[in-house]
Each structure stands twice: as structure tokens, then as C-alpha cells.
Amino acid sequence: GSGAVPEETAGAYVANIDRKDGPTALILTRQNVRTLSEIPVETRRYGVLKGGYVAKKEEGDLEMILIASGSELQWAMDAAAEIGSGVRVVSMPCMERFDRQDDAYKAEVLPAGCTKRVAIEAGVTPLWYKYVGLNGKVIGTDKFGFSAPGDTVMKEFGITKDNLVSVAKTL
């Protein structure tokens, strides 16, 4: 596949060129992931410049927020569709960039009133607790160096849509 969010990659490249105050890294997957055409192109392309953005807005009352990074965004989008209409999906490709946004923007993306939150990323988990809170859940791994096909490794760590749905339902 062409990647979950090729427009995010393009936006990250632009952000990389524009940044003058420190280093940047683009961390991409080798796995085949579906293109998330249900997220408008402009949202994908420009949302990344803020570090985090609403990829799917809830319908009706906001009941839960799923936060994902990179290729895990596909699992969050699929899980949200299964869980129900009150679920918001936030794409968080760059925590540092998101943290530099003003408080109003951060509150717009992650409203304090919604405490049912789950983050999913094929990476370390501690960093996510500042977004999900102490009552939130984080799906990820704090281990490194496993050698197996990508799908096998993801299932081993619970980085799947089905596990995300199960964890979300415990909140």
C-alpha cells in the first residue's frame, strides 16, 4: 500500500524543512497499510503541521477519544466505526509539535471533559499517559527487537483493531 496517510508524510516533510530550532526525524512503516480515504486530504495534509488533529469527529455527544500515531491510525478508525458514533479519533503524528500548540487548540482536539481515552502506537507507552490521563489506557510495547512478520508482531503486542475495541469497552 501507499501508507496509511501519505498526506501526513508530505506534511511532515514540509514541517521538517520549516523547522529551524532543532532536529527532526520521519519514522515510517514498512508494513502495507490501507490509505485512509475517509479522512479528507486537507485534514491529513495540514493536521500534521499541528502535531495532532481530529481525524474523525464524533457524531452527537463525545463519549470516547481514541488516539493513534502513524500506521496505527487505521486500527483507531476501524475501532471507532465498531464502537459507536460517540467516538472521536485523534491522529497524533508528533507529540512535541502538538504540545507547542496553544491551549485552545489542544482543548479543541482533546477536550478535558472526555476522560475515556485510549492511545495505540507500536512504540513505547509512558509518553501517552499525558494525553489519556491516569484513567486512560495505552496499547503499545516497551520492548524492541522482535523479528517476525509485521502482523505477527502486532498481534503479539495487542496492537490490533480487535484489542483496541476490547480495551476501549473496559472504560
C-alpha positions in Angstrom: 0.0 0.0 0.0 0.9 3.6 -0.2 0.8 4.1 3.5 -1.9 5.0 5.9 -1.6 8.7 5.5 0.7 9.7 2.6 -0.6 13.3 3.1 0.7 13.2 6.7 4.1 12.2 5.4 4.0 15.1 2.9 3.0 17.5 5.7 5.7 16.2 8.0 8.3 16.7 5.2 7.2 20.3 4.9 7.3 20.7 8.7 10.8 19.2 8.7 12.0 21.8 6.2 10.4 24.7 8.0 11.8 23.8 11.5 14.8 25.9 12.4 15.1 25.2 16.2 16.1 21.6 16.3 16.4 18.2 14.6 13.5 16.2 13.2 13.0 12.6 12.2 10.5 11.0 9.9 9.7 7.5 11.2 7.8 5.4 8.6 6.5 1.9 8.5 7.5 -0.9 6.1 4.1 -2.6 6.5 1.3 -2.4 4.0 -1.4 -0.3 5.5 -4.6 1.0 3.9 -5.0 4.6 2.7 -7.4 6.3 5.0 -9.6 8.0 2.3 -12.3 8.7 4.8 -10.2 11.4 6.3 -10.2 14.5 4.0 -6.9 15.1 2.2 -6.6 18.6 3.5 -7.2 17.4 7.1 -4.4 14.8 6.7 -2.0 17.2 5.0 -2.4 20.2 7.3 -3.3 18.5 10.5 0.2 17.1 10.8 1.6 20.6 10.9 -0.1 21.0 14.3 1.3 17.6 15.5 -2.2 16.2 16.3 -5.7 16.7 14.8 -9.2 15.3 14.8 -9.2 12.6 12.1 -12.7 11.5 12.8 -15.2 13.7 14.7 -17.8 12.0 16.8 -21.4 12.1 15.9 -23.5 13.6 18.7 -22.1 13.6 22.2 -18.4 12.9 22.7 -18.1 9.7 24.7 -14.6 8.5 24.0 -11.3 9.5 22.3 -9.0 7.1 20.5 -5.5 8.5 19.8 -3.2 6.9 17.3 0.1 7.6 15.6 1.1 6.7 12.1 0.1 3.3 10.8 -1.9 2.5 13.9 -4.4 5.2 12.8 -6.1 2.6 10.6 -6.9 0.5 13.7 -8.3 3.5 15.6 -10.5 4.4 12.6 -11.8 0.9 12.3 -12.3 0.5 16.1 -14.2 3.8 16.2 -16.6 2.6 13.5 -17.2 -0.6 15.5 -17.6 1.0 19.0 -20.1 3.7 18.0 -21.0 7.2 17.0 -19.7 9.0 20.1 -16.1 8.1 19.4 -13.5 10.7 18.2 -10.3 9.6 16.6 -7.2 11.8 17.0 -4.1 11.4 14.8 -1.0 12.3 16.8 2.0 12.1 14.5 4.2 14.4 16.6 3.6 14.9 20.3 6.3 17.6 20.5 4.6 19.7 17.8 1.2 19.2 19.4 2.5 20.3 22.8 3.7 23.6 21.2 0.2 24.5 20.1 -1.9 27.0 22.2 -4.1 25.7 24.9 -7.3 26.5 23.0 -6.2 24.2 20.1 -5.2 21.4 22.4 -8.5 21.6 24.2 -10.4 21.6 20.9 -8.7 18.4 19.9 -8.6 16.7 23.3 -11.5 18.2 25.4 -10.9 17.8 29.2 -14.5 16.8 29.7 -13.9 13.5 27.9 -11.8 11.2 30.1 -12.5 7.9 28.4 -9.4 7.8 26.2 -7.2 5.1 24.7 -3.9 5.6 22.8 -2.5 3.0 20.4 1.0 3.0 18.9 3.6 0.4 18.0 6.0 2.1 20.4 6.7 2.9 24.0 3.7 3.6 26.2 4.7 6.0 29.0 4.6 9.2 26.8 0.9 8.6 26.0 -0.4 9.0 29.6 -0.2 12.8 29.4 -2.9 12.6 26.7 -5.0 9.7 28.0 -4.8 10.6 31.8 -4.4 8.2 34.7 -7.7 6.5 34.0 -7.0 6.1 30.3 -5.4 3.1 28.6 -2.4 2.8 26.3 -1.8 -0.1 23.9 1.8 -0.4 22.7 5.1 -2.0 23.6 8.0 -1.2 25.7 10.1 -4.0 24.1 12.2 -3.9 21.0 13.9 -6.2 18.6 11.3 -8.8 17.7 11.8 -10.5 14.3 8.7 -11.8 12.7 6.2 -10.6 10.0 4.6 -7.3 11.0 1.1 -8.7 11.5 2.5 -11.4 13.8 4.4 -8.9 16.0 1.4 -6.5 16.1 -0.9 -9.3 17.3 1.7 -10.4 19.9 1.6 -6.9 21.4 -2.1 -6.4 21.1 -1.7 -3.7 18.5 -4.9 -4.6 16.6 -8.3 -3.2 16.0 -9.9 -6.0 17.9 -7.8 -5.5 21.0 -8.4 -1.7 20.8 -12.1 -2.3 20.8 -11.8 -4.7 23.8 -9.7 -2.2 25.8 -12.0 0.7 24.9 -15.0 -1.2 26.2 -13.4 -1.6 29.6 -13.5 2.2 30.2 
